[in-house]
Amino acid sequence: MKKSWHPIFPISLWILVGGGWLSGCSLLAPKVYKPTSPQIEQLAIDTMMTQKAQQLFYQQEPRIEPKKTFHKLCRKASHNTEKTILLGCFISDGYEGSIIIQSVTDPRLDGMMEMVAAHEMLHAAYQQLSNEERSQLASKLKRAAKRVKDEHLLAVLKEYESGDQDLYVNELHSHLGTSLGDLGDPELEEYYRQYFRDRKQVVAFSDRSRRVLAKIESQVDQLEPELNSLEINLKAEKDYIQRAEDDLKTYYRDLERMKTNLTRLKQQAEASLSRGDDSLVNDFEQARSRFNSEVGEFNGQIQQLQDRIQQFNQQYDAYSQKVNFYNELAATNRSILSSIKLAPSEKVKPVAP
């Protein structure tokens, strides 16, 4: 287990001067840590960190690094980067720590760096807690975790819950403190006030940073089954239209044969009539009536098929628009993720021990 680290200050020395005991030097004030950059200072200000939290944050010498450098430095952090997006890490040897934040420049992810800064600062805070303090917090944090509704956060916490329990509580300490608006515990809210003057501001950053991706994912999740259903229906309709066209072609060939037979019967009736025999005239009239009836039926089926094809084309256009929208969402999602997540070709190769 990692040791808690507490700063050790020099002890005052008392010396005898002129026959009396005087203080040779007073107890030195705690070291004041300075932000490593104006951007780091702004992150501390924007997340409403208290003076105590700011000093704790600055003590870890936080820095902001571009994607590739960040992942190289944080590759040993205990995160499953296949299932989560790594945006910050707190690395500690038990005595000294450092916070590294990935640079996020996509304006659509506004608020993400602020959320990460607050999250990693809370990891540094947990590092300094005693075992007794961690134990007291554990039950409160686990109760508060039951109030989480966000599916993404639930999945992340579930992943940690199955592993080392101190790491799980450590992650609860950071995730709940920055992402859960209502902890359901006044004592827990009071605990976090030592780190944030207004914790709701931090939660707002967390909500804002996840909103874009959550909206896209929600739309994609809704569209995907709808597109699958439309695709199945369109395929079935296309197959029906193809069969109907084949049947009409057969029907048309039958009508052509009927027309040929009718023409022949007409010629026979006319020849017979010229000889004074009208017996075939009635046969011809009946055959012509049947032919005209079949032609009417054929034309009716043609019209029905044309109406169905028109409806199919309208449905296909609507389907195509949804497909285009789905692809646009996917492209937007890829664009956002590519700015913060390593592509397979960018994966940092492990360094040999």
Wavefront OBJ file of the C-alpha trace (Angstrom):
o trace
v 0.000 0.000 0.000
v 1.297 3.438 -0.842
v 2.381 5.545 2.130
v 0.630 8.807 2.931
v 2.922 11.772 2.467
v 2.930 14.685 4.880
v 5.304 17.672 4.587
v 7.954 17.890 7.334
v 8.795 21.385 8.495
v 12.010 22.505 10.268
v 11.899 22.609 14.076
v 12.464 25.977 15.777
v 15.875 26.304 17.456
v 16.177 28.189 20.712
v 19.533 29.737 21.688
v 20.762 31.668 24.700
v 21.543 35.272 23.825
v 22.699 37.813 26.438
v 21.731 35.668 29.369
v 18.141 35.006 28.223
v 16.312 32.452 26.084
v 15.284 33.954 22.774
v 13.877 32.379 19.658
v 16.714 31.907 17.214
v 14.259 31.269 14.333
v 10.502 30.871 14.250
v 8.638 27.891 12.772
v 8.925 28.276 9.007
v 5.673 28.834 7.110
v 4.513 26.056 4.762
v 5.904 26.303 1.279
v 3.688 28.195 -1.129
v 3.357 26.425 -4.458
v 2.940 28.409 -7.649
v 1.063 27.418 -10.800
v 3.285 26.005 -13.522
v 1.574 28.115 -16.214
v -1.176 30.730 -16.623
v -3.398 28.057 -18.166
v -2.959 25.814 -15.134
v -3.807 28.733 -12.852
v -6.931 29.457 -14.894
v -8.049 25.836 -14.554
v -7.765 26.122 -10.771
v -9.717 29.393 -10.784
v -12.432 28.208 -13.173
v -13.067 25.027 -11.165
v -13.551 27.082 -7.992
v -10.727 25.325 -6.128
v -10.215 26.525 -2.569
v -6.817 27.838 -1.517
v -6.066 24.439 -0.018
v -7.028 22.659 -3.231
v -5.040 25.087 -5.383
v -1.915 24.478 -3.306
v -2.450 20.735 -3.513
v -2.968 21.030 -7.278
v 0.119 23.188 -7.837
v 2.174 20.940 -5.562
v 1.813 18.151 -8.164
v 3.444 20.404 -10.795
v 0.510 19.930 -13.189
v 1.176 20.394 -16.877
v -0.764 20.239 -20.097
v 0.632 18.117 -22.899
v -0.432 17.382 -26.501
v -2.068 14.029 -27.202
v 0.955 11.909 -28.155
v 3.203 13.286 -25.419
v 0.421 12.894 -22.876
v -0.185 9.232 -23.719
v 3.535 8.510 -23.629
v 3.806 9.998 -20.147
v 0.598 8.415 -18.856
v 0.935 4.985 -20.463
v 1.617 3.336 -17.096
v -1.454 4.870 -15.441
v -3.991 2.255 -14.347
v -6.674 2.950 -16.940
v -8.248 0.624 -19.478
v -7.777 2.829 -22.533
v -9.678 0.357 -24.713
v -12.873 1.096 -22.774
v -12.267 4.627 -21.523
v -10.800 7.790 -22.946
v -7.713 8.813 -20.994
v -7.537 12.596 -20.587
v -5.588 13.034 -17.379
v -3.447 11.087 -14.948
v -2.036 11.459 -11.466
v 1.239 9.608 -11.046
v 2.694 9.144 -7.579
v 5.430 7.117 -5.954
v 3.754 7.528 -2.566
v 5.742 10.623 -1.656
v 5.742 12.887 -4.690
v 3.183 13.125 -7.413
v 2.555 14.779 -10.734
v -0.592 15.630 -12.679
v -0.609 15.512 -16.466
v -3.588 16.793 -18.460
v -4.141 16.156 -22.135
v -4.590 19.295 -24.197
v -8.165 19.517 -25.520
v -8.518 22.115 -28.257
v -11.806 21.085 -29.912
v -14.334 23.791 -28.878
v -17.087 21.163 -28.898
v -15.426 19.635 -25.814
v -15.435 22.868 -23.837
v -15.236 22.124 -20.102
v -13.377 18.835 -20.392
v -9.957 20.085 -19.273
v -11.535 21.828 -16.284
v -13.281 18.615 -15.259
v -10.042 16.617 -15.666
v -8.034 19.111 -13.598
v -10.511 18.880 -10.719
v -10.655 15.088 -11.021
v -6.871 14.628 -10.853
v -6.527 17.115 -7.994
v -8.918 14.925 -5.996
v -6.678 11.921 -6.685
v -3.804 13.886 -5.146
v -6.054 14.724 -2.190
v -6.950 11.065 -1.682
v -3.240 10.204 -1.746
v -2.719 12.351 1.373
v -5.610 10.866 3.354
v -4.818 8.499 6.202
v -6.131 4.946 6.173
v -8.686 5.929 8.823
v -9.922 8.856 6.711
v -10.187 6.640 3.632
v -12.149 4.074 5.603
v -14.579 6.732 6.855
v -15.121 7.998 3.319
v -15.503 4.589 1.692
v -18.994 3.785 3.009
v -20.265 7.298 2.213
v -18.876 7.220 -1.315
v -20.292 3.749 -1.992
v -23.737 4.910 -0.874
v -23.480 7.999 -3.052
v -22.457 5.837 -6.031
v -25.923 4.265 -5.944
v -27.335 7.645 -6.985
v -25.414 7.682 -10.286
v -27.753 7.540 -13.295
v -25.349 8.392 -16.123
v -24.766 5.154 -18.059
v -21.208 6.045 -19.079
v -20.165 6.839 -15.505
v -21.910 3.695 -14.243
v -19.911 1.590 -16.709
v -16.624 3.209 -15.664
v -17.309 2.720 -11.944
v -18.429 -0.871 -12.479
v -15.095 -1.592 -14.165
v -13.214 -0.295 -11.112
v -15.565 -1.979 -8.611
v -14.485 -5.430 -9.762
v -10.831 -4.707 -8.955
v -8.786 -3.375 -6.036
v -11.167 -1.815 -3.514
v -8.877 1.032 -2.435
v -8.470 1.995 -6.108
v -12.265 1.767 -6.484
v -12.834 4.146 -3.555
v -10.085 6.409 -4.931
v -11.947 6.604 -8.252
v -15.276 7.154 -6.510
v -13.648 10.003 -4.610
v -12.674 11.754 -7.867
v -15.593 10.780 -10.125
v -18.392 11.524 -7.667
v -16.758 14.725 -6.477
v -16.655 16.121 -9.999
v -19.600 14.465 -11.776
v -22.433 13.728 -9.341
v -24.573 16.780 -8.659
v -26.463 15.401 -5.661
v -24.371 13.242 -3.346
v -27.324 12.664 -1.031
v -25.125 13.157 2.032
v -24.623 16.574 3.723
v -21.447 15.344 5.441
v -19.980 14.284 2.087
v -20.915 17.652 0.575
v -19.217 19.346 3.516
v -16.106 17.210 2.957
v -15.780 18.400 -0.642
v -16.126 22.053 0.425
v -12.521 21.960 1.579
v -11.610 21.525 -2.101
v -14.279 23.492 -4.015
v -15.945 26.775 -3.195
v -18.786 25.750 -5.502
v -18.768 22.082 -6.470
v -21.781 22.582 -8.753
v -19.521 24.584 -11.064
v -17.256 21.553 -11.457
v -20.234 19.275 -12.091
v -21.424 21.761 -14.731
v -18.065 21.458 -16.509
v -18.382 17.662 -16.345
v -21.915 17.736 -17.754
v -20.943 20.164 -20.511
v -17.895 18.157 -21.567
v -19.904 14.944 -21.875
v -23.014 16.503 -23.414
v -21.760 16.607 -27.011
v -20.598 12.994 -27.101
v -23.634 11.814 -25.131
v -25.991 13.547 -27.578
v -24.251 12.018 -30.573
v -24.185 8.571 -28.990
v -27.878 8.872 -28.081
v -28.833 9.843 -31.629
v -26.729 7.038 -33.076
v -28.277 4.530 -30.657
v -31.769 5.643 -31.703
v -31.028 5.719 -35.426
v -29.254 2.404 -35.732
v -32.238 0.111 -34.919
v -34.521 2.386 -36.954
v -32.238 2.092 -39.989
v -32.009 -1.675 -39.544
v -35.803 -1.940 -39.460
v -36.197 0.321 -42.512
v -33.597 -1.650 -44.391
v -35.408 -4.938 -43.698
v -38.770 -3.439 -44.772
v -37.300 -1.899 -47.921
v -35.657 -5.170 -48.909
v -38.950 -7.028 -48.421
v -40.789 -4.385 -50.457
v -38.175 -4.479 -53.203
v -38.498 -8.269 -53.397
v -42.304 -7.930 -53.608
v -42.040 -5.363 -56.418
v -39.609 -7.589 -58.303
v -42.010 -10.548 -58.040
v -44.944 -8.343 -59.103
v -42.979 -7.135 -62.140
v -42.153 -10.741 -63.084
v -45.838 -11.711 -62.725
v -46.886 -8.755 -64.913
v -44.389 -9.729 -67.571
v -45.918 -13.211 -67.635
v -49.371 -11.641 -67.667
v -48.354 -9.411 -70.595
v -47.115 -12.416 -72.580
v -50.471 -14.139 -71.935
v -52.267 -11.029 -73.205
v -50.097 -11.018 -76.319
v -51.107 -14.611 -76.991
v -54.760 -13.743 -76.391
v -54.420 -10.814 -78.814
v -52.895 -13.075 -81.467
v -55.662 -15.642 -80.982
v -58.270 -12.878 -81.063
v -56.885 -11.533 -84.330
v -56.963 -15.007 -85.830
v -60.537 -15.563 -84.586
v -61.592 -12.229 -86.087
v -60.198 -13.211 -89.462
v -61.986 -16.560 -89.268
v -65.264 -14.894 -88.259
v -65.010 -12.373 -91.095
v -64.220 -15.127 -93.630
v -67.092 -17.239 -92.345
v -69.461 -14.280 -92.365
v -68.581 -13.540 -96.015
v -69.850 -17.008 -96.803
v -73.083 -16.315 -94.974
v -72.111 -18.144 -91.763
v -72.261 -15.909 -88.643
v -71.646 -18.664 -86.077
v -68.121 -17.424 -85.267
v -69.143 -13.796 -84.738
v -70.537 -14.506 -81.273
v -67.382 -16.442 -80.332
v -65.280 -13.507 -81.434
v -67.356 -10.998 -79.436
v -67.086 -13.112 -76.291
v -63.308 -13.538 -76.780
v -62.882 -9.822 -77.356
v -64.862 -9.050 -74.185
v -62.662 -11.405 -72.161
v -59.524 -9.876 -73.681
v -60.651 -6.320 -72.906
v -61.466 -7.385 -69.347
v -58.011 -8.931 -68.928
v -56.388 -5.794 -70.378
v -58.317 -3.714 -67.843
v -57.164 -5.990 -65.026
v -53.590 -5.818 -66.317
v -53.674 -2.010 -66.479
v -55.105 -1.901 -62.947
v -52.257 -4.049 -61.660
v -49.766 -1.871 -63.523
v -51.194 1.219 -61.798
v -51.065 -0.464 -58.392
v -47.451 -1.471 -58.977
v -46.544 2.067 -60.089
v -48.157 3.475 -56.918
v -46.240 0.953 -54.834
v -42.967 1.805 -56.602
v -43.614 5.496 -55.951
v -44.169 4.770 -52.242
v -41.030 2.620 -52.205
v -38.980 5.442 -53.742
v -40.307 7.896 -51.149
v -39.434 5.475 -48.353
v -36.017 4.905 -49.883
v -35.384 8.674 -50.048
v -36.316 8.990 -46.365
v -34.064 6.038 -45.570
v -31.183 7.584 -47.557
v -31.555 10.865 -45.661
v -31.412 9.005 -42.350
v -28.351 7.067 -43.540
v -26.634 10.336 -44.508
v -27.505 11.835 -41.116
v -26.215 8.710 -39.365
v -22.962 8.889 -41.332
v -22.607 12.588 -40.504
v -23.048 11.802 -36.806
v -20.469 9.027 -37.054
v -18.056 11.367 -38.837
v -18.593 14.052 -36.182
v -18.048 11.499 -33.454
v -14.827 10.294 -35.117
v -13.671 13.885 -35.556
v -14.184 14.668 -31.866
v -12.656 11.426 -30.641
v -9.644 11.705 -32.945
v -8.678 14.954 -31.222
v -8.387 13.266 -27.821
v -7.965 9.528 -28.433
v -5.018 7.754 -29.991
v -5.643 6.010 -33.291
v -4.308 2.438 -33.588
v -1.369 3.750 -35.636
v -0.573 6.238 -32.859
v -0.467 3.708 -30.018
v 2.562 4.162 -27.824
v 4.688 1.045 -27.824
v 5.567 -0.248 -24.346
v 9.091 0.468 -23.247
v 11.217 -2.581 -22.460
v 11.968 -2.918 -18.743
l 1 2 3 4 5 6 7 8 9 10 11 12 13 14 15 16 17 18 19 20 21 22 23 24 25 26 27 28 29 30 31 32 33 34 35 36 37 38 39 40 41 42 43 44 45 46 47 48 49 50 51 52 53 54 55 56 57 58 59 60 61 62 63 64 65 66 67 68 69 70 71 72 73 74 75 76 77 78 79 80 81 82 83 84 85 86 87 88 89 90 91 92 93 94 95 96 97 98 99 100 101 102 103 104 105 106 107 108 109 110 111 112 113 114 115 116 117 118 119 120 121 122 123 124 125 126 127 128 129 130 131 132 133 134 135 136 137 138 139 140 141 142 143 144 145 146 147 148 149 150 151 152 153 154 155 156 157 158 159 160 161 162 163 164 165 166 167 168 169 170 171 172 173 174 175 176 177 178 179 180 181 182 183 184 185 186 187 188 189 190 191 192 193 194 195 196 197 198 199 200 201 202 203 204 205 206 207 208 209 210 211 212 213 214 215 216 217 218 219 220 221 222 223 224 225 226 227 228 229 230 231 232 233 234 235 236 237 238 239 240 241 242 243 244 245 246 247 248 249 250 251 252 253 254 255 256 257 258 259 260 261 262 263 264 265 266 267 268 269 270 271 272 273 274 275 276 277 278 279 280 281 282 283 284 285 286 287 288 289 290 291 292 293 294 295 296 297 298 299 300 301 302 303 304 305 306 307 308 309 310 311 312 313 314 315 316 317 318 319 320 321 322 323 324 325 326 327 328 329 330 331 332 333 334 335 336 337 338 339 340 341 342 343 344 345 346 347 348 349 350 351 352 353
